[in-house]
Every structure is written in C-alpha cells, then in structure tokens.
C-alpha cells in the first residue's frame, strides 16, 4: 500500500498546499481536486471543476433521465443507473462526456433469491424422489426410518444454503469494492483535464495533474501514465 504521507509532503513542497489535519484523501482524484481548488488563479465565471460538474449533471439528466438532485460530487455512479441497463449506459456516458478511456463500471453478479428458491426446491424434490429408490436398493424387505430421509434432506438444504451464502458474501464484498469508485467527482476530475469545447483552455489543471501524478508515481514506483483519478492510495504498491 502506498504511504500517502510522503505524497502529501511532496504536494506541500511542489504546490505550497497543506491538507487539514487528518483529512487524508482516499483517491488520487480527491487529492487532485483539493490541490486544484487552491492553485487555480482567480477568474470570473465558473471554475474548471464547476464547469465539469455541471456538464456531468446535465449529461446524466438529459441523456439518462437522472434527477439533478441525485447528482452530487460524492454520489456513487452505479447508483444512478438501473442494474438492468447499467452495462449499456456506462459506455454511452463515456461517449457523451468524451472520455473514451473511462474504466468500466464494476458489475455485481450474485445469484438471486428466486434462483435460490428454485435450487432449494429442486434439490429437496430430487431427494424425496430418490429416497424410495434408495430404500428399495439397500434392502427391499427393510424400511429405512423416515428420520433418516429428513436428516439427509436437511443436510442437502444446508449445503445449498451454504453455497448461496458464500456467493452472496462474495457479492457483498464485491459491492463494497465497487462502492469505492467511481464517484461523480472522479468524472469531474477527468473532465477538468480536457480543454473546454476543443479550445485551448486553462493549462493549470493539466499541469497540476501532471505534477501530482509524477509525485504519486515516484512514491508508488509505477509509471505516471498508470495513475488515474479513481486510483486509491491503498491499492497502490509501496515502492519504499
């Protein structure tokens, strides 16, 4: 895990920006937006981060029908799309924002409760169909007690429950992983690195990102090109 403290020191030396005590950023994009907000020169009109946020919100509202009040910097993007259309909506959003390198949205794949009920009923029914045959094969003249059948049926049901429970637990852990990123503010960070409407734009955001990515890359021991706004410091290797 990359230690964020040397990164903060590097930010202080390079940009003269000091973070509040204990306000450690979770992602590189969070740190970038914080530094950018304190290094942009004062200018009339919306700042680059404000323009980017309004563009994201407008795109989500116009193209996907998302209520504007639901779009906030800390909103997890997967919550803005129905699960059934999430796979198709994500590439559309990337195209609408002009972000072809946007990483794919993690998808949650866990068995449904309906499938659990079907499998449990099928296993139980199969056992009770097989049970009379088993009784006849073992000893046609001796009847197995009903408690034996109930015990095996309960064990089979337990195995099914354990299997689905492990699948659901894995899905829960995956959802917690997905809950980390991406957020709306990570799209904002990416958009600030693009010139507005093809114009030259303010070079400050791109310069800040280039320097910050270089600081993080040096600490983590990875190429600067592999650093992206959604990158969590806890997922970066500790080069030192």
Secondary structure, DSSP 4 states (H G I P E B T S, - for coil): ---HHHHHHHHHHHH---PPTT---SBHHHHHHHHHHHHSPP-SS--HHHHHHHHHHHHHHHHH---GGG--TT-BGGGGS-GGGHHHHHHHHHHHHT-TTPPPPP------HHHHHHHHHHHHHHHHHHHHHHHHHH-TTSPPPHHHHHHHHHHHHHHHHHHHHHHHHHHHHHHHHHHHS-BHHHHHHHHHTS-GGGS---SHHHHHHHHHHHHHHHHHTS-GGG--TT-BGGGS----
